[in-house]
Amino acid sequence: MNDQTEPKGDVLMRTMAMPADTNANGDIFGGWIMSQMDLGGSLLANEVAFGRVGTVAVSEMNFSRPVKVGDVVCTHGELIKVGHTSITVKVEVWVKPVLTPQAGARYKVAQAQFVYVAIDDNGRPRAVQAPL
Ligand SMILES: CC(C)(COP(=O)(O)OP(=O)(O)OC[C@H]1O[C@@H](n2cnc3c(N)ncnc32)[C@H](O)[C@@H]1OP(=O)(O)O)[C@@H](O)C(=O)NCCC(=O)NCCS
């Protein structure tokens, strides 16, 4: 049961679900939604890390409602934790139907926790540091 009425965190990305991203049911493929989440979360992690990051883990992945072609897909992110080299972001995906009679009300369709690691030019972990 999802009774959350407002997204948590800042808007990281906003796009429209397209026919090319559907699964065999005609709904939007979960892998596409996960890639949006990973990309959105990495934008926040890039800012915190002041540079490159790599995704090291995803947990608590949950898809609560289907996404339809034409839905406006908004990826929100909230910084949960900054470790020595890692950055944990809680990511939520909300949709706003704009092409159906129910247009207007937005609702949550997915959430997960992503862990990113700040990496150097050789792809090795580096300490997350505050800017000078
Ligand atoms: C990201 C990467 C450089 C990390 O290297 P690593 O040798 O595994 O790093 P470490 O074991 O030193 O762990 C680094 C940090 O990640 C955390 N971490 C590692 N595995 C984790 C996991 N499964 N869950 C949560 N945190 C994890 C560690 O706790 C550590 O955090 P801290 O420094 O804040 O304490 C390496 O795993 C990698 O290159 N992975 C592939 C990345 C990738 O291609 N992702 C997909 C596309 S972006």
The ligand as an SDF file (V2000), in Angstrom:
LIG
                    3D

 48 50  0  0  0  0  0  0  0  0999 V2000
   32.9420    0.8200   -7.7580 C   0  0  0  0  0  0  0  0  0  0  0  0
   34.2680    0.0830   -7.5600 C   0  0  0  0  0  0  0  0  0  0  0  0
   35.4180    0.9290   -8.1330 C   0  0  0  0  0  0  0  0  0  0  0  0
   34.4850   -0.0880   -6.0610 C   0  0  0  0  0  0  0  0  0  0  0  0
   35.6660   -0.7970   -5.9160 O   0  0  0  0  0  0  0  0  0  0  0  0
   35.8160   -1.7840   -4.6470 P   0  0  0  0  0  0  0  0  0  0  0  0
   37.2070   -2.2930   -4.6430 O   0  0  0  0  0  0  0  0  0  0  0  0
   34.6750   -2.7510   -4.6940 O   0  0  0  0  0  0  0  0  0  0  0  0
   35.6370   -0.7590   -3.4510 O   0  0  0  0  0  0  0  0  0  0  0  0
   35.6640   -1.0040   -1.9070 P   0  0  0  0  0  0  0  0  0  0  0  0
   35.4950   -2.4460   -1.5140 O   0  0  0  0  0  0  0  0  0  0  0  0
   36.8600   -0.2540   -1.3980 O   0  0  0  0  0  0  0  0  0  0  0  0
   34.3380   -0.2480   -1.4350 O   0  0  0  0  0  0  0  0  0  0  0  0
   34.1870    1.1320   -1.7210 C   0  0  0  0  0  0  0  0  0  0  0  0
   32.9800    1.6390   -0.9690 C   0  0  0  0  0  0  0  0  0  0  0  0
   31.8040    1.0140   -1.5010 O   0  0  0  0  0  0  0  0  0  0  0  0
   31.0910    0.3750   -0.4590 C   0  0  0  0  0  0  0  0  0  0  0  0
   30.5210   -0.8530   -1.0070 N   0  0  0  0  0  0  0  0  0  0  0  0
   31.1740   -1.8020   -1.7280 C   0  0  0  0  0  0  0  0  0  0  0  0
   30.3280   -2.7730   -2.0770 N   0  0  0  0  0  0  0  0  0  0  0  0
   29.1270   -2.4220   -1.5480 C   0  0  0  0  0  0  0  0  0  0  0  0
   27.8460   -3.0390   -1.5410 C   0  0  0  0  0  0  0  0  0  0  0  0
   27.6440   -4.2130   -2.1700 N   0  0  0  0  0  0  0  0  0  0  0  0
   26.8390   -2.4200   -0.9130 N   0  0  0  0  0  0  0  0  0  0  0  0
   27.0410   -1.2310   -0.2950 C   0  0  0  0  0  0  0  0  0  0  0  0
   28.2280   -0.5890   -0.2570 N   0  0  0  0  0  0  0  0  0  0  0  0
   29.2610   -1.2020   -0.8750 C   0  0  0  0  0  0  0  0  0  0  0  0
   32.1160    0.0890    0.6290 C   0  0  0  0  0  0  0  0  0  0  0  0
   31.5110   -0.0530    1.9000 O   0  0  0  0  0  0  0  0  0  0  0  0
   32.9750    1.3280    0.5250 C   0  0  0  0  0  0  0  0  0  0  0  0
   32.3230    2.4150    1.1610 O   0  0  0  0  0  0  0  0  0  0  0  0
   33.1140    3.4990    2.0880 P   0  0  0  0  0  0  0  0  0  0  0  0
   34.4420    3.8080    1.4490 O   0  0  0  0  0  0  0  0  0  0  0  0
   32.2320    4.7190    2.0930 O   0  0  0  0  0  0  0  0  0  0  0  0
   33.2590    2.8840    3.4250 O   0  0  0  0  0  0  0  0  0  0  0  0
   34.2590   -1.3280   -8.2380 C   0  0  0  0  0  0  0  0  0  0  0  0
   33.4190   -2.2020   -7.4750 O   0  0  0  0  0  0  0  0  0  0  0  0
   33.7520   -1.2560   -9.6490 C   0  0  0  0  0  0  0  0  0  0  0  0
   34.4730   -0.7890  -10.5380 O   0  0  0  0  0  0  0  0  0  0  0  0
   32.5170   -1.7250   -9.8640 N   0  0  0  0  0  0  0  0  0  0  0  0
   31.8890   -1.6190  -11.1770 C   0  0  0  0  0  0  0  0  0  0  0  0
   31.1640   -0.2850  -11.2910 C   0  0  0  0  0  0  0  0  0  0  0  0
   30.2760   -0.2930  -12.4960 C   0  0  0  0  0  0  0  0  0  0  0  0
   30.7160   -0.5270  -13.6000 O   0  0  0  0  0  0  0  0  0  0  0  0
   28.9860   -0.0230  -12.2330 N   0  0  0  0  0  0  0  0  0  0  0  0
   27.9770   -0.1130  -13.2580 C   0  0  0  0  0  0  0  0  0  0  0  0
   27.9370    1.0490  -14.1510 C   0  0  0  0  0  0  0  0  0  0  0  0
   28.2130    2.6100  -13.3680 S   0  0  0  0  0  0  0  0  0  0  0  0
  1  2  1  0
  2  3  1  0
  2  4  1  0
  2 36  1  0
  4  5  1  0
  5  6  1  0
  6  7  2  0
  6  8  1  0
  6  9  1  0
  9 10  1  0
 10 11  2  0
 10 12  1  0
 10 13  1  0
 13 14  1  0
 14 15  1  0
 15 16  1  0
 15 30  1  0
 16 17  1  0
 17 18  1  0
 17 28  1  0
 18 19  1  0
 18 27  1  0
 19 20  2  0
 20 21  1  0
 21 22  1  0
 21 27  2  0
 22 23  1  0
 22 24  2  0
 24 25  1  0
 25 26  2  0
 26 27  1  0
 28 29  1  0
 28 30  1  0
 30 31  1  0
 31 32  1  0
 32 33  2  0
 32 34  1  0
 32 35  1  0
 36 37  1  0
 36 38  1  0
 38 39  2  0
 38 40  1  0
 40 41  1  0
 41 42  1  0
 42 43  1  0
 43 44  2  0
 43 45  1  0
 45 46  1  0
 46 47  1  0
 47 48  1  0
M  END
$$$$
